[in-house]
């Protein structure tokens, strides 16, 4: 099931799709380059989408290799919210 589809200022298109128990992030540059990355958590797929968006739209300096991204974002992605109450 497709969850998100965005156009990155005409430079690329990205989608996040739920496939069974994982999430696929697919990016296409409107020419020939298309790739898919798989993640167990939606939050990681969304964070990766944000990084790719920055790189495509703004020419950002975040790591673009999946392994580099995981290493750089590890602390942020493993953070937990504590001391909160459900409403």
C-alpha positions in Angstrom: 0.0 0.0 0.0 1.4 3.4 -1.0 1.7 5.7 2.0 3.6 8.7 0.6 4.4 10.0 -2.9 6.3 13.3 -3.3 7.8 15.2 -6.2 11.2 16.7 -5.3 10.9 20.0 -7.3 10.8 18.1 -10.6 14.2 16.6 -10.0 13.0 13.2 -8.6 10.0 11.4 -7.2 10.0 9.4 -4.0 7.4 7.0 -2.6 7.1 5.0 0.6 5.1 1.9 0.3 4.2 -0.7 3.0 4.8 -4.2 1.9 3.8 -6.8 4.5 5.9 -6.0 7.6 8.4 -3.6 6.0 8.5 -0.3 4.2 10.1 0.4 0.8 11.4 3.8 -0.1 11.7 4.1 -3.9 13.3 7.1 -5.6 13.2 7.8 -9.4 15.0 10.7 -11.1 12.6 10.9 -14.1 15.4 9.7 -16.4 16.6 6.2 -15.9 17.9 5.9 -12.3 15.5 4.2 -9.8 16.3 2.4 -6.6 14.5 0.9 -3.7 15.6 0.6 0.0 13.8 -1.6 2.5 13.3 -0.7 6.2 11.6 -2.4 9.1 10.4 0.8 10.6 8.3 3.6 9.0 10.2 6.2 11.1 13.5 5.1 9.5 12.0 5.2 6.0 10.7 8.7 6.7 14.0 9.9 8.1 15.8 8.5 5.0 13.2 10.3 2.8 14.0 13.6 4.6 17.7 13.1 4.0 17.2 12.2 0.4 14.9 15.2 -0.1 17.5 17.5 1.4 20.2 16.1 -1.0 18.0 16.3 -4.1 16.3 19.7 -3.5 18.9 21.6 -1.5 22.1 19.8 -2.4 22.6 18.8 1.2 25.6 17.2 2.8 23.9 14.3 4.5 25.3 10.8 3.7 23.5 9.3 0.8 24.8 5.8 1.1 22.4 3.6 3.1 25.1 2.3 5.4 26.5 5.7 6.0 23.1 7.1 6.8 22.4 4.4 9.3 25.7 5.1 11.1 25.2 8.9 11.2 21.5 8.7 12.2 21.8 5.9 14.7 21.7 8.0 17.9 18.7 10.0 16.7 16.7 7.0 15.4 17.3 5.0 18.6 16.2 7.8 20.9 13.2 7.1 23.1 10.5 9.4 24.4 10.2 9.0 28.2 8.0 10.5 30.9 4.9 11.0 28.9 1.2 10.1 29.6 -1.3 8.8 27.1 -4.4 10.9 26.8 
